[in-house]
Structure formats: C-alpha cells, structure tokens
C-alpha cells in the first residue's frame, strides 16, 4: 500500500435557492435545496452547472449536516456529466450558527468534505466514469464552493 495522492480536478461554485423543509423525520430534519446553476473550471474540464439539481440535506441530531447531492454539469464543449456526492459539514455550534445566518466564516473553522462520483456518455470525458474523487468545501454567503480532487 502507498500513500493517497490527488490532483485538482476542478473548482465548482454552486448557486442555490431557498431550502424546502420536509420537517423532522426519524433520522433528523430534512431540507431539500434546489441547485439553480453555477460553474466549474479545472485543468481538464470546465463549464456550467445546469439548473435542476438538488441537495437533500439531513440535519442530524448531533448537529452535523449529511449532504446528498445530484447535479448535471455541462462542459464548455457541450458534454453532459452527472455528478453525485455525499458528505458532511459540521463544526462548533457557534460557527455553524454563523454559517446559518449567512456570515462569511473561514473554512478552517469547520469540517466540510464530500465524495463526488461522475457519470457520462461523452467519449471525451469517459475517464470520469472510473475515478474516485474527494472534495473540500466551504460555504461563503453566496453559495457553496468545492475544490474537487481526483484520487490518483
């Protein structure tokens, strides 16, 4: 076994609408956040985020958020790529409260990690179908931003 190595795949910035609250479930409070757009850019691909995606956030009793996101990426040359990711965001209650109020918070003050997977029929981007990636997120006031890395 060797160490894990990564390479930057892209940075993605999402635009989101107000959450729809499903209320408390046996697992926690469920919120559905529509993704209305965005953009991504990296060394091997760039483009926009199509409207219509969503994040099925579960606010768990321990204060953490469990993310379950589905997006459609459209590359600058017209290819469509499905991107799904799961992950967690959590931190000290005072920090999470600041994020909830829409304040700018240094990403080092909280944990925000996801595991994206991709699916496409575009031959040029077929390599995405067979990689694992990890992402570091942060939540500025105008929407989430992720740095997505391919695990080599």
FILUMBA-950058 format. One record per residue (C-alpha): x negated, y negated, z negated; residue in three letters. Coordinates in nm, 4 decimals. Last residue first. Layout:
<xx: X; yy: Y; zz: Z; code: ala>
...
//
This chain:
<xx: 0.4746; yy: -0.9002; zz: 0.8283; code: unk>
<xx: 0.7680; yy: -1.0319; zz: 0.6239; code: unk>
<xx: 0.9140; yy: -1.3089; zz: 0.8385; code: unk>
<xx: 0.9604; yy: -1.6298; zz: 0.6416; code: unk>
<xx: 1.2639; yy: -1.8591; zz: 0.6227; code: unk>
<xx: 1.2274; yy: -2.2056; zz: 0.4679; code: unk>
<xx: 1.5796; yy: -2.2906; zz: 0.3596; code: unk>
<xx: 1.7684; yy: -2.6204; zz: 0.3292; code: unk>
<xx: 2.1088; yy: -2.6586; zz: 0.1654; code: unk>
<xx: 2.3277; yy: -2.9640; zz: 0.2172; code: unk>
<xx: 2.3384; yy: -3.3457; zz: 0.1919; code: unk>
<xx: 2.2632; yy: -3.3725; zz: -0.1823; code: unk>
<xx: 1.9420; yy: -3.1652; zz: -0.1565; code: unk>
<xx: 1.9777; yy: -2.7964; zz: -0.2398; code: unk>
<xx: 1.6581; yy: -2.5942; zz: -0.2118; code: unk>
<xx: 1.5941; yy: -2.2559; zz: -0.0653; code: unk>
<xx: 1.3023; yy: -2.0194; zz: -0.0256; code: unk>
<xx: 1.3717; yy: -1.7477; zz: 0.2271; code: unk>
<xx: 1.2778; yy: -1.3848; zz: 0.2822; code: unk>
<xx: 1.2689; yy: -1.1891; zz: 0.6058; code: unk>
<xx: 1.2884; yy: -0.8323; zz: 0.7243; code: unk>
<xx: 1.2384; yy: -0.7620; zz: 1.0915; code: unk>
<xx: 1.3927; yy: -0.5301; zz: 1.3481; code: unk>
<xx: 1.6793; yy: -0.7206; zz: 1.5082; code: unk>
<xx: 1.4614; yy: -1.0348; zz: 1.5246; code: unk>
<xx: 1.2425; yy: -0.8646; zz: 1.7896; code: unk>
<xx: 1.5465; yy: -0.8796; zz: 2.0208; code: unk>
<xx: 1.4923; yy: -1.2551; zz: 2.0608; code: unk>
<xx: 1.4048; yy: -1.2690; zz: 2.4321; code: unk>
<xx: 1.6387; yy: -0.9750; zz: 2.5036; code: unk>
<xx: 1.9424; yy: -1.1579; zz: 2.3651; code: unk>
<xx: 2.1784; yy: -0.9033; zz: 2.2070; code: unk>
<xx: 2.1259; yy: -1.0463; zz: 1.8608; code: unk>
<xx: 2.1333; yy: -0.9502; zz: 1.4933; code: unk>
<xx: 1.9368; yy: -1.1051; zz: 1.2082; code: unk>
<xx: 1.8721; yy: -1.0426; zz: 0.8384; code: unk>
<xx: 1.8096; yy: -1.3060; zz: 0.5708; code: unk>
<xx: 1.7023; yy: -1.2271; zz: 0.2113; code: unk>
<xx: 1.7620; yy: -1.5257; zz: -0.0156; code: unk>
<xx: 1.5896; yy: -1.7192; zz: -0.2942; code: unk>
<xx: 1.6854; yy: -2.0238; zz: -0.5041; code: unk>
<xx: 1.5339; yy: -2.0408; zz: -0.8548; code: unk>
<xx: 1.5460; yy: -2.3781; zz: -1.0310; code: unk>
<xx: 1.3226; yy: -2.6667; zz: -1.1443; code: unk>
<xx: 1.0628; yy: -2.6166; zz: -0.8693; code: unk>
<xx: 1.3281; yy: -2.7226; zz: -0.6169; code: unk>
<xx: 1.3091; yy: -3.0840; zz: -0.7479; code: unk>
<xx: 1.6659; yy: -3.2020; zz: -0.8003; code: unk>
<xx: 1.8532; yy: -3.4615; zz: -0.5919; code: unk>
<xx: 2.1935; yy: -3.5125; zz: -0.7516; code: unk>
<xx: 2.5130; yy: -3.3725; zz: -0.6033; code: unk>
<xx: 2.7001; yy: -3.3372; zz: -0.9338; code: unk>
<xx: 2.6681; yy: -2.9585; zz: -0.9102; code: unk>
<xx: 2.2912; yy: -2.9921; zz: -0.8644; code: unk>
<xx: 2.2759; yy: -3.1953; zz: -1.1861; code: unk>
<xx: 2.4858; yy: -2.9322; zz: -1.3664; code: unk>
<xx: 2.2480; yy: -2.6622; zz: -1.2396; code: unk>
<xx: 1.9550; yy: -2.8533; zz: -1.3894; code: unk>
<xx: 2.1280; yy: -2.8950; zz: -1.7270; code: unk>
<xx: 2.2224; yy: -2.5232; zz: -1.7313; code: unk>
<xx: 1.8618; yy: -2.4069; zz: -1.6748; code: unk>
<xx: 1.8262; yy: -2.2245; zz: -1.3451; code: unk>
<xx: 2.0077; yy: -2.0131; zz: -1.0931; code: unk>
<xx: 2.0485; yy: -1.9578; zz: -0.7199; code: unk>
<xx: 2.0664; yy: -1.6047; zz: -0.5885; code: unk>
<xx: 2.0557; yy: -1.4193; zz: -0.2598; code: unk>
<xx: 2.2349; yy: -1.2673; zz: 0.0328; code: unk>
<xx: 2.1807; yy: -1.3428; zz: 0.3967; code: unk>
<xx: 2.3376; yy: -1.2965; zz: 0.7338; code: unk>
<xx: 2.2195; yy: -1.4442; zz: 1.0619; code: unk>
<xx: 2.3841; yy: -1.3626; zz: 1.3936; code: unk>
<xx: 2.1856; yy: -1.4866; zz: 1.6908; code: unk>
<xx: 2.3288; yy: -1.6462; zz: 2.0053; code: unk>
<xx: 2.0991; yy: -1.7357; zz: 2.2949; code: unk>
<xx: 2.1485; yy: -2.0727; zz: 2.4706; code: unk>
<xx: 1.7914; yy: -2.1887; zz: 2.5433; code: unk>
<xx: 1.7815; yy: -2.4233; zz: 2.2419; code: unk>
<xx: 1.8848; yy: -2.1291; zz: 2.0258; code: unk>
<xx: 2.2378; yy: -2.0916; zz: 1.8922; code: unk>
<xx: 2.2567; yy: -1.9568; zz: 1.5373; code: unk>
<xx: 2.5759; yy: -1.7965; zz: 1.4089; code: unk>
<xx: 2.6099; yy: -1.7771; zz: 1.0318; code: unk>
<xx: 2.7193; yy: -1.5330; zz: 0.7601; code: unk>
<xx: 2.6405; yy: -1.5989; zz: 0.3951; code: unk>
<xx: 2.6780; yy: -1.4028; zz: 0.0696; code: unk>
<xx: 2.5302; yy: -1.6016; zz: -0.2204; code: unk>
<xx: 2.5326; yy: -1.4976; zz: -0.5865; code: unk>
<xx: 2.5321; yy: -1.8057; zz: -0.8112; code: unk>
<xx: 2.3915; yy: -1.7708; zz: -1.1613; code: unk>
<xx: 2.5637; yy: -1.8980; zz: -1.4762; code: unk>
<xx: 2.5715; yy: -1.5636; zz: -1.6635; code: unk>
<xx: 2.9477; yy: -1.5349; zz: -1.5966; code: unk>
<xx: 2.8810; yy: -1.5228; zz: -1.2218; code: unk>
<xx: 2.9662; yy: -1.7963; zz: -0.9751; code: unk>
<xx: 3.0218; yy: -1.5853; zz: -0.6625; code: unk>
<xx: 2.9653; yy: -1.7767; zz: -0.3418; code: unk>
<xx: 3.1192; yy: -1.6512; zz: -0.0182; code: unk>
<xx: 2.9174; yy: -1.8698; zz: 0.2189; code: unk>
<xx: 3.0723; yy: -1.9373; zz: 0.5568; code: unk>
<xx: 3.0079; yy: -1.9620; zz: 0.9285; code: unk>
<xx: 3.2464; yy: -2.1276; zz: 1.1694; code: unk>
<xx: 3.0427; yy: -2.4141; zz: 1.3139; code: unk>
<xx: 2.7360; yy: -2.3110; zz: 1.5156; code: unk>
<xx: 2.3935; yy: -2.3657; zz: 1.3641; code: unk>
<xx: 2.1605; yy: -2.5347; zz: 1.6112; code: unk>
<xx: 1.8350; yy: -2.4583; zz: 1.7875; code: unk>
<xx: 1.4774; yy: -2.3474; zz: 1.7393; code: unk>
<xx: 1.2629; yy: -2.0418; zz: 1.7973; code: unk>
<xx: 0.9051; yy: -1.9149; zz: 1.7857; code: unk>
<xx: 0.7111; yy: -2.1745; zz: 1.5809; code: unk>
<xx: 1.0133; yy: -2.2876; zz: 1.3803; code: unk>
<xx: 1.3233; yy: -2.5005; zz: 1.4001; code: unk>
<xx: 1.6760; yy: -2.4804; zz: 1.2641; code: unk>
<xx: 1.9862; yy: -2.6989; zz: 1.2862; code: unk>
<xx: 2.3149; yy: -2.7534; zz: 1.1107; code: unk>
<xx: 2.6841; yy: -2.6936; zz: 1.1513; code: unk>
<xx: 3.0197; yy: -2.6721; zz: 0.9721; code: unk>
<xx: 2.9460; yy: -2.3970; zz: 0.7208; code: unk>
<xx: 3.2670; yy: -2.3281; zz: 0.5271; code: unk>
<xx: 3.2152; yy: -2.2733; zz: 0.1525; code: unk>
<xx: 3.4198; yy: -1.9959; zz: -0.0064; code: unk>
<xx: 3.4186; yy: -2.0023; zz: -0.3853; code: unk>
<xx: 3.4756; yy: -1.7002; zz: -0.6116; code: unk>
<xx: 3.4605; yy: -1.7371; zz: -0.9904; code: unk>
<xx: 3.3286; yy: -1.4285; zz: -1.1663; code: unk>
<xx: 3.3206; yy: -1.0498; zz: -1.1098; code: unk>
<xx: 3.6746; yy: -0.9671; zz: -1.2331; code: unk>
<xx: 3.8008; yy: -1.2599; zz: -1.0245; code: unk>
<xx: 3.8393; yy: -1.6216; zz: -1.1252; code: unk>
<xx: 3.9603; yy: -1.8649; zz: -0.8633; code: unk>
<xx: 3.9726; yy: -1.8466; zz: -0.4869; code: unk>
<xx: 3.8311; yy: -2.1996; zz: -0.4643; code: unk>
<xx: 3.7765; yy: -2.3399; zz: -0.1169; code: unk>
<xx: 3.4487; yy: -2.5253; zz: -0.1087; code: unk>
<xx: 3.4097; yy: -2.8670; zz: 0.0543; code: unk>
<xx: 3.2478; yy: -2.8549; zz: 0.3966; code: unk>
<xx: 2.8892; yy: -2.7526; zz: 0.4709; code: unk>
<xx: 2.5987; yy: -2.8718; zz: 0.6825; code: unk>
<xx: 2.2994; yy: -2.6418; zz: 0.6875; code: unk>
<xx: 1.9288; yy: -2.7116; zz: 0.7305; code: unk>
<xx: 1.7068; yy: -2.4303; zz: 0.8573; code: unk>
<xx: 1.3277; yy: -2.4055; zz: 0.8510; code: unk>
<xx: 1.1824; yy: -2.1394; zz: 1.0765; code: unk>
<xx: 0.9926; yy: -1.8086; zz: 1.0988; code: unk>
<xx: 0.7027; yy: -1.9002; zz: 0.8732; code: unk>
<xx: 0.4685; yy: -1.6034; zz: 0.8396; code: unk>
<xx: 0.4577; yy: -1.3531; zz: 0.5552; code: unk>
<xx: 0.2183; yy: -1.1110; zz: 0.3902; code: unk>
<xx: 0.3018; yy: -0.8549; zz: 0.1226; code: unk>
<xx: -0.0015; yy: -0.6959; zz: -0.0379; code: unk>
<xx: -0.1139; yy: -0.3516; zz: 0.0690; code: unk>
<xx: 0.0000; yy: 0.0000; zz: 0.0000; code: unk>
//
